[in-house]
């Protein structure tokens, strides 16, 4: 892949970045180095390797849903200053 000023300007435009000429000159060798490092991956033999779409095993990390005792109305409202007539008080909905 040819890495030049036009490529960096196009990538910056797609990312909605405004780069100065000095920033483009700074990023040009950095982008070349990054792409050359990734091009080494093309040399790896992956002929007999199956694709792995999820490298980390997915598992449910939630706890069992066990019924417990519920709070009574007074206990549920004891820590809020926003209450009225035994209910939570919220903003008016018009």
ChimeraX attribute file (.defattr): number of C-alpha atoms within 10 A of each C-alpha:
attribute: neighborCount
match mode: 1-to-1
recipient: residues
	/A:1	8
	/A:2	8
	/A:3	13
	/A:4	14
	/A:5	13
	/A:6	11
	/A:7	14
	/A:8	18
	/A:9	17
	/A:10	12
	/A:11	11
	/A:12	14
	/A:13	12
	/A:14	9
	/A:15	9
	/A:16	9
	/A:17	11
	/A:18	11
	/A:19	14
	/A:20	10
	/A:21	11
	/A:22	8
	/A:23	11
	/A:24	18
	/A:25	14
	/A:26	11
	/A:27	15
	/A:28	15
	/A:29	13
	/A:30	12
	/A:31	15
	/A:32	14
	/A:33	13
	/A:34	10
	/A:35	14
	/A:36	12
	/A:37	10
	/A:38	10
	/A:39	12
	/A:40	9
	/A:41	10
	/A:42	8
	/A:43	8
	/A:44	8
	/A:45	8
	/A:46	10
	/A:47	6
	/A:48	6
	/A:49	7
	/A:50	7
	/A:51	8
	/A:52	7
	/A:53	6
	/A:54	7
	/A:55	7
	/A:56	7
	/A:57	5
	/A:58	7
	/A:59	6
	/A:60	5
	/A:61	6
	/A:62	6
	/A:63	6
	/A:64	6
	/A:65	6
	/A:66	5
	/A:67	6
	/A:68	6
	/A:69	5
	/A:70	8
	/A:71	9
	/A:72	8
	/A:73	10
	/A:74	10
	/A:75	9
	/A:76	13
	/A:77	16
	/A:78	10
	/A:79	9
	/A:80	9
	/A:81	9
	/A:82	12
	/A:83	13
	/A:84	10
	/A:85	6
	/A:86	10
	/A:87	12
	/A:88	12
	/A:89	12
	/A:90	9
	/A:91	6
	/A:92	5
	/A:93	4
	/A:94	3
